[in-house]
Amino acid sequence: MINIADRTLYKNCALKEHKVQARKVRVGARVYDRSRQRIVVTTPERRVVVTGPCGERLVYTDDEFLALYSLDMNEKIKKKFDKGKLFKVNAITGAGRMMYLRVPAEQQFLLYDEIGSPVIGNSRNFTLDHAEGDCIVCPIAPDGGPDLSQPRLINGKDFIERYSG
């Protein structure tokens, strides 16, 4: 049994080169996240919806989004983005940007994610392929370890497609 709170088990990872679709939506929009089988309601801070190559939908703040994906935010583009225009953007690749822990597929676990919502990793309630197991991905904390206050649950199959590590 893996202890997901053990910071020494986490390893560095980075985004692989891949394209996503992104748009800014209105506050209070209901976004269905297929990989976590839940609906996320956007807030004034978290309004950027990213749809990844495996159909997953994640909601980011502007700063989180711009740290992970390249979108030339000149004034014209920013205005269109803020009005909800859909853009295809590339991931910004680079080593050591995040840390991850893969939890074996046979171990279900409860995680309170970056917005404080409970999600079940390696859930058997859905027909998702977890590959070798779902992953917890976190930003790197100032001390060089994982920042466990901002974890994201990433489906194991999606992790293989989007991350190196």
N, C-alpha and C positions, 0 to 999 in steps of 0.2 A: 504494500500500500504506500503510495507516494504522498508525502505531506506537502501540499501546495503552498504552505506558508514558509517552507524552508528556503530561504533566499539563496543558499549555496547550491541548490539544484538547477538554477536558471542559467541559461547559456545565451551568448550573443546571437542576434539574428538581424537580418536586414530585408528590406523589400527586394524582390526580384523585379526585373523589368517586366512590366505588364501595363495594360491600359484599363482604365475604369471610366465610368460615366459619373459625372457629378453635377449637382444642381443645389441651389439654395432654395429651401421651401419656406412656407409661411410658418409662423409660430402656431403650435397646436396641431400641425399636420400629423396624421397617423401613418407611420412607416412600417411596413411589414418586413421583418428580417427573417428570411427563409432559413438561414443557417442556424439561428438560435430559436426559431419557431416562436416568435413573439412580435408584438407590436410596440414600437417606440413612439412616444409623442414628443415632437420637437419643442424646444424651449427657446427663449430669446438668445441664449448662449449657444445652443446646439441646434443648428439649422442646416448644415451642409450634409446632404445625403449622397453617399458614395455607393454605387452599385458595382461590385467587382466581377471578375471573369467567371466566377462560379455561381453568380446570382445572389451572393450575400449582399446585404444592405447594412451599412454602418452609418451612424450619425456623428458628425464631428463639429467642433468649434471651428471658426475661421482659422485660427492659429494652428490647430492640430492638422487641419486639411492642408494648409500651405507648407507645413513642415514635411509632409509625406508625398504630396503630389505637385507636379509642375503646371502652373497656370499663370501665364504672363498677365499680371494684374494691372495693365495700364488702365487709364480712366474709363475708356470705352468698354473694355472687357469687364471691368468691375461692375459697371452699371448694368450690363446684360446679365452677369452672374447674380447680382443682387435682386434682379427682377425674375429670377427663376429659369433662365435659359439653361438648357442641358449642354454640357461640354464633355468631350472625350479628352481625358488627360492621362499623362504618363506618370507612373510612380517614380519618385526620386530614389535611386538605388544608392546604397552605401553601407559598409560594414559597421557594426557596433552601435547602430542607432536605437536598437531595442533589445529586450531580453525575452526569452521564452522558456516555457516548461511544457514538455509533451507528457500528458497523462495517458498511460496505456488504455486502450479501448475498452478493456474489461472492467475498468474502475470508473464508476460514476462518481461525480463530485459536484458540490454546490459552490458557486462562485458569486460574489457580489461584484458586479462589473463596474466600469468607469462612471456609470450614472446611478450606481447604488441599487440596481435591480438584481434580484436573484435569478441566476441562470444555471441550468444543469448541464454539466459537461458529460460527453459520451452518453447522452440520453438514449434510452432504448425505446422511448415512446414514439419515435419518428423513423422514417425510412431513410435517414441520411447515412451516407457512408462516412465513417469516422477515420478510415484508413488505419494507421497505427495508434490513433488516439487524438483527441482534441488537444489544443494547445492554449495556454494562457500567455498572452503577449503583453508586455509592460514597457513603458519608457524606462530609460536608465536613470537612476537616482544620482544625486550629486556624489554619493559615496562609491559609485561605480557598480552597485548592485541593482536589482530590479526595484522599480517604484511600485510596490504592491497596492498603493492607494488608487492606481489607475489601470486595473487589469482589463483586458478585452479577451473574451472567449472566442477563439477562432476554430472553426471546424477543422478536423485533422486533414481532410482532403483539400480544403481551401488553403490551409497552411502550406502544403506541398506545392500548390500552384503559385502562391503569392510571395513566399518567404524563402530565404536561404538560411540554413542554420542546422 
